Amino acid sequence: MYDEDDLADIREAREDWADETLDPVLDAYGERKDRFATVSNLEVDRLYTPDDVADVDYTDDLGFPGEFPYTRGVYPTGYRGRTWTMRQFAGFGTAEETNERFHYLIENGQTGLSTAFDMPSLMGLDSDDPMSLGEVGKEGVAVDTLRDMEILFDGIDLDEVSTSFTINPSAPVIYAMYLALADQQGVPREEIRGTLQNDMLKEFIAQKEWVVPPEPSLDLVTDVVEYCAEETPKFHPISISGYHIREAGSTAVQELAFTLADGFAYVEDAIERGLDVDDFAPTLSFFFNSHNSIFEEIAKFRAARRIYARVMDDWYGAEAEASKQLKFHTQTAGQSLTAQQPLNNIARVTLQALAAVLGGSQSIHTNSYDEALALPSEEAVRVALRTQQIIADESGAADIVDPLGGSFAVESLTDEVEEEAMAYIEEIKQMGDGSVRDGVLQGVEEGYFHREIQESAYEYQQRVDAGEETVVGVNKYEVDDDTSTDILQIDEDATRDRQLNRLEAVKEERDDEAVEAALAALENAIHSDENTIPYIVDAVKAYATMGEIMQVFEDEFGSYQETAAAA
């Protein structure tokens, strides 16, 4: 972007500045640290100039918002048309309690629902399973049958709301329940909007929730992708999630690289099934973490769009522009929240949300300040939502498209993050002999991802313990006062009793022969390699339980035992 003679003049001027202006100050006062780095330990320079972005080609590397390679955003007007979707994670206790929270959030200006499920639901277990004891409704809402889903969305029109479901092994069952509920409400399936997390590869890499082994898990994901493309084109079948990879301790570069690799693996699996890339790729969505190092996070989001656009174009032959546009949800960093001085978390979340906005996120969840202690209280949720609204309506951050585009520092960091992330992706592709899908599966089996993340997490904790990484209120600026805050209390016994009573009532009222027939039809579909989603929909409409449906898959494919990774 710069003439070589101009760059030479800038280099010479920088040397003069260092000799005449910088060095005397350094000699007299020094700097507060010997080394400056991001939270991912990516070293940052003292100063950036045009020389740091001398190789950037504006047209090929940046372009304009809404145009390839989408570095500056997927929409030409950014947030000037409308702001991002504001989602607050909600889910606890029974469906009635979560439904009440949903209505509270909608009344307070939330523009999209985001649903958290309890551990039994996440793992495909019913609330009356012995393994569910002590976990029913504890960290999310309990959903056993379609009856729970009916109560969860009571008074909420599915054609007027976008709903995100944070669930993975049993995601196809929740998706089927949502379809059944839409059918009940008379909402055309092509009109329902939302996102299913449904990212099993990241489960095997980071979050560790699964029912069946990796390959059949991937087949189930692709079942949803295929069915969504045909039946619910406004619904995103996967939220390919770097969030949990980052929460497990990865760096920003690893989060980006491993997430995109997972995404390309899903693309390859769908293409292998016979789907045209342009028929399903526009429905794919991504989910990233936003941590404390603002400029690193902004660079990560911008690099993500550029890598995705180029790979979808070059490797997979995508022709539709929508197939090359990476759209993503962002959640602020749960890992960064501290139980000590919890109100400090409001400042952390604000900065992280601002980075997501400046990076061009399509939807954002802001963590509540008390989440290091318990499920969020109503007050904490309101503060978190108001944080987004203040950024949107008061800060001016949403008024300029890609406001940091052209910043010497941000463009340089974007290039650096892109280069390092692509090196990882190419390595994974080589592990799969030219297939990213096979490389990811191989990496899971060999413990490659675990080792990479574990090493980064260990190094970060060492820096915190040594005081090289400051965590305000934890290893610096500590106080002896009690800084605890009121937290949400859930009556676990009452929640479990209520849920078990409803589950028992559903089993007594339903047609057991219809349930058995639906489950048998699902089993036959698996044997004949048919798409399983229509059969799961039939089963949930017969009020088969989550556990009964997932047991069919476990009986067919077996369970999965992770192999210990060699150091």
C-alpha positions in Angstrom: 0.0 0.0 0.0 3.0 2.2 0.2 5.7 3.4 -2.2 9.1 1.9 -1.6 10.7 5.4 -1.4 8.2 6.5 1.2 8.9 3.3 3.2 12.6 4.0 3.1 12.0 7.5 4.4 9.8 6.1 7.2 12.5 3.6 8.2 15.1 6.4 8.3 12.7 8.6 10.3 12.0 5.8 12.7 15.7 5.3 13.4 16.1 9.0 14.0 13.1 8.9 16.4 14.6 6.0 18.3 18.0 7.7 18.6 16.8 11.2 19.5 13.5 10.8 21.2 13.0 7.2 22.4 16.4 6.2 23.8 16.8 9.2 26.2 13.5 8.3 27.8 14.3 4.7 28.0 17.7 5.5 29.6 16.0 7.8 32.1 12.9 5.8 33.0 12.9 2.5 31.2 9.6 0.6 30.6 7.4 -1.2 33.1 8.1 -4.6 31.6 11.0 -6.2 29.7 8.5 -7.9 27.3 5.0 -7.0 26.2 2.7 -9.7 25.0 -1.0 -10.6 24.6 -2.8 -13.0 26.9 -1.8 -15.7 24.3 1.8 -14.7 24.7 2.0 -13.2 21.3 4.7 -10.5 21.6 3.7 -7.0 20.5 6.0 -4.3 19.3 6.3 -0.9 20.9 5.3 0.9 17.8 3.8 0.0 14.4 4.4 1.9 11.2 3.6 1.5 7.5 6.7 -0.6 7.2 5.0 -3.3 9.3 2.2 -3.6 6.7 4.4 -3.0 3.6 3.4 -6.3 2.1 -0.4 -5.8 2.5 -2.3 -5.4 -0.8 -5.4 -3.4 -0.1 -7.6 -5.0 -2.7 -6.5 -8.6 -2.2 -6.0 -8.6 1.6 -8.5 -6.0 2.9 -11.0 -4.9 0.2 -14.2 -3.4 1.3 -16.9 -4.5 3.7 -19.3 -7.0 2.1 -16.7 -8.0 -0.5 -14.1 -10.8 -0.8 -12.0 -11.6 1.3 -14.4 -10.1 3.9 -11.5 -9.0 6.2 -13.4 -5.8 6.9 -16.8 -7.6 7.5 -19.5 -9.5 5.7 -22.0 -6.7 5.5 -21.3 -3.4 3.6 -23.0 -1.3 6.3 -21.6 -3.1 9.3 -23.9 -2.3 12.3 -25.3 0.8 10.7 -28.1 -1.3 9.2 -28.8 -3.1 12.5 -26.8 -4.0 15.5 -25.6 -7.5 16.4 -28.0 -10.0 17.9 -27.8 -9.7 21.7 -28.0 -13.1 23.3 -27.8 -13.9 27.0 -27.3 -17.6 28.0 -30.4 -18.7 29.9 -31.3 -22.0 31.4 -31.7 -23.4 34.9 -34.0 -25.7 36.8 -37.2 -26.7 35.1 -38.7 -25.5 31.8 -41.1 -23.2 33.7 -38.2 -21.3 35.4 -36.3 -20.9 32.2 -39.4 -19.8 30.3 -39.8 -17.1 32.9 -36.2 -16.0 32.4 -36.7 -16.0 28.6 -39.7 -13.6 29.0 -37.7 -11.4 31.3 -34.9 -11.1 28.8 -37.2 -10.4 25.9 -38.9 -7.7 27.9 -35.5 -6.1 28.7 -34.6 -5.8 25.0 -32.8 -9.1 24.2 -33.1 -9.9 20.5 -32.3 -13.6 20.6 -32.6 -16.5 23.0 -29.7 -18.7 24.0 -30.5 -21.9 25.8 -28.3 -23.7 28.3 -29.1 -27.4 29.2 -28.3 -29.4 32.3 -25.7 -32.1 32.2 -28.1 -35.1 31.8 -29.7 -33.4 28.8 -26.3 -32.6 27.3 -25.2 -36.2 27.7 -28.5 -37.7 26.3 -29.7 -39.0 29.7 -33.2 -38.7 31.2 -33.7 -37.0 34.5 -34.6 -40.4 36.1 -31.4 -42.0 35.0 -29.2 -43.0 38.0 -26.3 -41.1 36.4 -28.4 -37.9 36.5 -28.6 -37.8 40.3 -27.5 -34.4 41.7 -27.4 -32.8 38.2 -31.0 -32.3 37.2 -31.5 -28.6 36.3 -28.3 -27.7 38.1 -26.3 -26.0 35.3 -29.0 -25.6 32.7 -32.6 -26.5 32.0 -33.7 -30.1 32.1 -35.3 -31.4 28.9 -36.5 -35.0 28.7 -39.4 -34.9 26.3 -41.3 -32.7 23.9 -43.5 -31.7 26.8 -40.5 -29.9 28.4 -39.9 -28.0 25.1 -43.6 -27.0 24.9 -43.3 -25.4 28.4 -39.9 -23.9 27.7 -41.3 -21.9 24.8 -44.8 -21.3 26.2 -46.0 -17.8 25.0 -43.0 -17.4 22.6 -43.8 -17.4 18.9 -41.1 -19.3 17.0 -41.5 -17.2 13.9 -40.6 -14.1 15.9 -37.5 -15.2 17.7 -34.1 -16.6 16.9 -33.0 -19.4 19.3 -29.6 -20.7 20.0 -29.2 -24.2 21.6 -25.9 -25.0 23.4 -26.0 -28.7 23.1 -23.9 -31.3 21.3 -24.1 -35.1 21.6 -27.9 -34.9 21.9 -28.3 -31.9 19.5 -30.2 -33.8 16.9 -32.9 -34.6 19.5 -33.2 -31.0 20.6 -33.4 -29.9 16.9 -36.1 -32.5 16.3 -38.1 -31.2 19.3 -37.8 -27.6 18.0 -39.2 -28.8 14.6 -42.0 -30.6 16.3 -42.8 -27.5 18.3 -42.8 -25.4 15.2 -45.2 -27.9 13.6 -47.5 -27.6 16.6 -47.5 -23.8 16.4 -48.1 -23.9 12.7 -44.9 -22.1 11.9 -43.5 -23.1 8.5 -40.2 -24.9 8.9 -38.5 -22.7 6.4 -39.3 -19.7 8.6 -37.8 -20.9 11.9 -34.5 -19.2 12.8 -31.8 -20.2 15.3 -28.5 -22.1 15.8 -27.7 -25.5 17.0 -24.3 -25.9 18.5 -24.0 -29.5 17.4 -20.2 -29.3 17.1 -19.0 -32.8 18.1 -15.4 -32.4 16.9 -14.7 -29.7 19.4 -16.2 -32.0 22.1 -13.5 -34.6 21.4 -10.9 -31.9 21.3 -11.8 -29.8 24.3 -15.2 -30.0 26.1 -15.3 -33.8 26.5 -19.0 -34.5 26.2 -19.9 -37.4 23.9 -22.2 -40.4 23.6 -20.9 -42.3 20.5 -17.4 -42.4 18.9 -16.1 -39.6 16.7 -17.0 -41.0 13.2 -20.7 -41.8 13.9 -20.9 -38.5 15.8 -19.7 -36.8 12.7 -22.3 -38.7 10.6 -25.0 -37.4 13.0 -23.8 -33.8 12.6 -24.0 -34.2 8.8 -27.5 -35.6 9.1 -28.5 -32.3 10.6 -26.6 -30.2 8.0 -28.3 -32.1 5.2 -31.8 -31.9 6.7 -31.4 -28.2 7.5 -30.4 -27.4 4.0 -33.6 -29.0 2.7 -36.1 -28.1 5.5 -35.0 -25.2 7.6 -32.7 -23.0 5.5 -32.8 -20.1 8.0 -31.6 -22.3 10.8 -27.9 -22.9 11.4 -27.2 -26.6 11.8 -23.8 -26.2 13.5 -22.1 -23.5 15.5 -18.5 -24.5 15.0 -17.1 -23.6 18.3 -13.7 -22.2 19.2 -15.1 -20.9 22.5 -14.5 -24.2 24.4 -11.1 -24.7 22.8 -10.1 -21.3 24.2 -11.7 -22.0 27.6 -9.6 -25.2 27.8 -6.5 -23.1 27.7 -5.6 -22.6 24.0 -4.0 -19.5 22.6 -6.0 -17.2 20.3 -4.1 -18.7 17.3 -4.9 -22.2 18.3 -8.5 -21.3 18.9 -8.8 -19.9 15.4 -6.8 -22.7 13.7 -8.5 -25.7 15.4 -12.0 -24.1 15.0 -11.5 -23.5 11.3 -10.1 -27.0 10.8 -13.2 -28.4 12.4 -15.3 -26.3 10.1 -13.4 -27.5 7.0 -13.8 -31.1 8.3 -17.6 -30.7 8.4 -17.5 -29.2 4.9 -15.6 -32.1 3.5 -17.9 -34.6 5.2 -20.9 -33.0 3.7 -19.3 -32.9 0.3 -18.4 -36.6 0.6 -22.0 -37.4 1.3 -22.9 -35.8 -2.0 -24.1 -32.3 -1.0 -23.2 -29.3 -3.1 -21.1 -26.9 -1.1 -23.2 -23.9 -2.0 -26.4 -25.7 -0.8 -25.2 -26.0 2.8 -22.2 -23.7 3.4 -24.3 -20.5 3.8 -26.0 -22.2 6.8 -22.7 -22.8 8.7 -21.9 -20.5 11.6 -19.0 -20.1 14.0 -18.6 -19.4 17.7 -15.6 -17.6 19.1 -14.3 -16.5 22.5 -13.3 -12.9 23.1 -10.6 -12.5 25.7 -8.8 -9.6 27.4 -6.2 -8.7 24.7 -8.4 -6.4 22.6 -6.2 -6.0 19.6 -5.3 -9.7 19.4 -9.0 -10.6 19.5 -9.9 -8.0 16.8 -7.1 -9.4 14.6 -8.3 -13.0 15.2 -11.8 -12.1 14.0 -10.6 -10.3 10.9 -8.1 -13.1 10.1 -10.9 -15.7 10.5 -13.0 -14.1 7.8 -10.1 -13.9 5.4 -8.8 -17.4 5.9 -12.3 -18.9 5.6 -13.1 -16.9 2.4 -9.9 -18.0 0.7 -10.1 -21.6 1.7 -13.7 -22.0 0.8 -12.9 -20.5 -2.6 -9.6 -22.3 -3.3 -10.0 -25.7 -1.6 -13.8 -26.4 -1.9 -14.8 -24.5 -5.0 -17.5 -22.4 -3.3 -19.1 -20.1 -5.8 -21.9 -18.4 -3.9 -20.7 -15.4 -1.9 -22.7 -16.5 1.1 -20.6 -19.7 1.1 -17.4 -17.7 1.6 -18.7 -15.4 4.3 -17.8 -16.5 7.8 -20.5 -15.4 10.3 -20.0 -15.9 13.9 -21.3 -15.5 17.5 -19.0 -14.3 20.2 -19.1 -14.9 23.9 -16.9 -13.1 26.4 -14.3 -15.2 28.2 -15.7 -17.3 31.0 -12.1 -18.3 31.8 -11.2 -14.7 32.6 -14.0 -14.3 35.3 -12.8 -14.2 38.9 -14.6 -15.2 42.0 -12.4 -12.6 43.8 -13.9 -9.1 43.5 -16.6 -10.3 41.1 -17.7 -6.7 40.2 -14.3 -6.4 38.4 -15.7 -8.8 35.9 -18.0 -6.1 34.5 -15.0 -4.2 33.3 -13.5 -7.4 31.8 -16.7 -8.3 30.0 -17.1 -4.7 28.6 -13.7 -4.7 27.1 -14.2 -8.2 25.6 -17.6 -7.3 24.2 -16.1 -4.1 22.7 -13.4 -6.3 21.0 -16.2 -8.5 19.5 -17.9 -5.4 18.2 -14.8 -3.9 16.7 -14.1 -7.3 15.2 -17.5 -7.5 13.5 -19.4 -10.3 15.4 -22.9 -11.1 14.2 -24.2 -11.9 17.7 -22.7 -11.5 21.2 -23.3 -13.0 24.6 -21.9 -11.1 27.6 -21.1 -13.1 30.7 -22.6 -12.0 33.9 -20.3 -10.8 36.7 -21.3 -13.6 39.1 -20.8 -16.6 36.8 -17.5 -17.6 38.5 -19.7 -18.2 41.6 -23.0 -19.6 40.3 -25.6 -19.4 37.6 -26.3 -15.7 36.9 -28.8 -13.8 38.9 -31.4 -11.6 37.3 -29.5 -8.4 38.3 -26.2 -9.7 36.8 -27.9 -10.8 33.6 -29.4 -7.3 33.3 -26.1 -5.6 33.8 -24.5 -7.9 31.1 -27.3 -7.1 28.6 -27.1 -3.4 29.4 -23.3 -3.6 28.7 -24.1 -4.6 25.1 -26.8 -2.0 24.8 -24.5 0.8 26.0 -21.8 -0.2 23.5 -24.4 -0.3 20.8 -26.3 2.9 21.6 -23.8 5.1 23.5 -20.2 4.4 22.5 -20.2 5.0 18.8 -18.4 1.8 18.2 -21.2 0.5 16.0 -21.3 3.6 13.8 -18.1 3.0 11.7 -17.6 -0.2 9.6 -14.3 -1.9 10.7 -13.1 1.2 12.5 -9.6 -0.2 13.2 -9.1 -1.3 9.6 -5.9 0.3 8.3 -4.4 0.5 11.8 -0.7 -0.4 11.4 -0.9 -2.5 14.6 -4.2 -4.3 13.8 -3.3 -5.1 10.2 0.1 -6.4 11.3 -1.4 -8.5 14.0 -4.1 -9.8 11.6 -1.4 -10.9 9.2 0.6 -12.6 12.0 -2.5 -14.4 13.3 -3.5 -15.5 9.8 0.0 -16.9 9.1 0.3 -18.9 12.3 -3.2 -20.2 12.1 -2.7 -21.4 8.5 0.5 -23.2 9.5 -1.6 -25.2 12.0 -4.3 -25.9 9.4 -1.8 -27.1 6.8 -0.2 -29.3 9.4 -3.6 -30.9 10.2 -4.3 -31.4 6.5 -1.0 -33.2 6.1 -1.9 -35.4 9.1 -4.9 -36.5 7.0 -3.0 -37.0 3.8 -4.6 -34.0 2.1 -8.0 -34.2 4.0 -8.7 -31.8 6.8 -11.5 -34.1 8.0 -9.2 -37.1 8.3 -6.5 -34.9 9.9 -8.9 -33.7 12.6 -10.0 -37.3 13.3 -6.4 -38.5 13.4 -5.5 -35.6 15.7 -8.3 -36.5 18.1 -7.2 -40.2 18.1 -3.5 -39.3 18.7 -4.1 -36.6 21.3 -2.5 -33.9 19.1 -5.0 -31.2 20.0 -4.9 -32.1 23.7 -1.1 -31.8 23.8 -1.1 -28.4 22.0 -3.8 -27.0 24.3 -2.4 -28.5 27.5 1.0 -27.0 26.8 -0.4 -23.5 26.2 -2.6 -23.7 29.3 0.3 -24.7 31.5 2.5 -21.9 30.2 -0.2 -19.4 30.8 -0.7 -20.6 34.4 3.1 -20.4 35.0 3.1 -16.8 33.9 0.2 -16.0 36.3 1.9 -17.8 39.1 5.1 -15.9 38.5 3.3 -12.6 38.3 4.3 -12.1 34.7 0.6 -12.1 33.8 -1.6 -9.8 35.9 -5.0 -10.9 37.0 -6.5 -8.0 38.9 -7.8 -9.0 42.3 -6.1 -12.4 42.1 -2.3 -11.9 41.9 -2.3 -8.1 42.1 -4.5 -5.5 43.8 -5.9 -8.1 46.2 -8.1 -7.0 49.1 -9.0 -8.7 52.4 -12.6 -7.5 52.5 -15.4 -9.9 51.7 -16.3 -9.0 48.1 -18.9 -11.8 47.6 -22.2 -11.0 46.0 -25.7 -12.4 46.2 -26.0 -15.4 43.9 -28.9 -17.4 42.3 -30.0 -20.2 44.5 -31.8 -23.3 43.0 -33.8 -25.7 45.1 -32.2 -28.9 43.7 -34.6 -31.3 45.4 -37.7 -29.4 44.4 -36.4 -29.1 40.8 -35.7 -32.8 40.5 -39.0 -33.8 42.0 -40.9 -31.6 39.7 -39.0 -32.9 36.6 -39.4 -36.5 37.6 -43.1 -36.1 38.2 -43.6 -34.6 34.8 -41.5 -37.3 33.1 -43.5 -40.0 34.9 -46.7 -38.4 33.8 -45.6 -38.2 30.1 -44.7 -41.9 30.2 -48.1 -42.8 31.6 -50.0 -40.7 29.1 -48.2 -41.5 25.9 -48.9 -44.4 23.5 -46.1 -46.9 24.3 -46.7 -48.8 21.0 -46.2 -45.6 19.0 -43.0 -44.9 20.9 -41.7 -48.5 20.3 -42.5 -48.2 16.6 -40.8 -44.9 16.2 -37.6 -46.1 18.0 -37.6 -49.2 15.8 -38.0 -47.1 12.7 -35.0 -45.0 13.8 -32.9 -48.2 14.3 -33.8 -49.3 10.8 -32.9 -45.9 9.4 -29.4 -46.2 11.0 -29.0 -49.7 9.5 -30.0 -48.5 6.0 -27.8 -45.4 6.2 -30.7 -43.0 5.9 -30.8 -39.5 7.3 -31.9 -40.1 10.9 -33.6 -36.7 11.5 -37.1 -37.4 10.2 -37.2 -40.5 12.4 -36.0 -38.6 15.4 -38.8 -36.0 14.8 -41.3 -38.9 14.7 -40.0 -40.3 17.9 -40.1 -37.0 19.8 -43.7 -36.4 18.5 -44.6 -39.7 20.1 -43.0 -38.4 23.3 -40.1 -40.7 23.3 -37.6 -39.5 25.8 -34.1 -38.0 25.2 -32.5 -41.0 26.8 -34.6 -43.6 24.8 -33.6 -42.0 21.5 -29.9 -41.6 22.4 -29.8 -45.2 23.6 -30.7 -46.3 20.1 -27.5 -44.7 18.8 -25.4 -46.0 21.7 -26.7 -49.5 21.1 -25.8 -49.3 17.5 -22.4 -47.5 17.6 -21.2 -48.2 21.1 -19.7 -45.7 23.6 -16.4 -44.0 23.3 -13.4 -44.2 25.6 -10.8 -41.5 25.1 -7.2 -42.8 24.6 -4.7 -41.2 26.9 -2.4 -39.0 24.9 1.3 -39.6 25.2 3.3 -36.6 26.4 
